[in-house]
Amino acid sequence: MADYTIIADVSAYIVRTLREKMCPEPVPSPNNIEISSPTSQDVDYIVGLYLYDIKEDTQIASPPMFERGRVQLLAPPKPYSLYYMVFINGSSQMGLKAPDIQKIIGRVAQIVNDNASVRPSELQPWLDDTEPPIVLSQAKMELDEKVRVWQAINKPYEISLFYKAAPVFLASELIIEPPRVSEAAFGLNLMGKGRGNEG
């Protein structure tokens, strides 16, 4: 299962995909799309990808423990869900107007819809191809929930897109050694053919 860098790898995949398909129209340069926070004072980027929450997904069963060698077991990985906000940088020097922002948001939604899954082996090539894909889907949120995300970073709400990436399996480094057999007991029960005369 995936190493701890898988969370950063998912973020990098989303940004890389947006850069490949949004430039030069409607975003002039790949450098205008960044992993960032709405609180960032950097004015060079236009589109920001903000990872605002990570939750263990208790609805997905963890795989069993993995064998490591002949006498060791590796604890199973944990499935997580990553929650992202794609936003437009309001402090950008590009002088964006409302129609420009709506075009950019529309293009982001289109790109994510068309590239809604990625296999972990594409992000970490040493992984097994049989691992389930990581799926990007619209986070099921009401407007007030979205507003609360903005309020949590002390920013007024702005039009933005919210996505969930799951399942993201994060490997464990915990090695479990099963108890060794230290004592064995053997019993032998011999049944005689005759027990003497009864009567």
Secondary structure, DSSP 8 states (H G I E B T S, - for coil): -B-TTHHHHHHHHHHHHHHHHHTTTTSS-GGGEEE--TT----S-SEEEEEEEEEE-TTS-----EEETTTEEE---EEEEEEEEEEE-TT-TT---HHHHHHHHHHHHHHHHHT-EE-HHHHSTTS-TTS--EEEEE----HHHHHHHHHHTT-----EEEEEEEEEEE----EE----------------S------
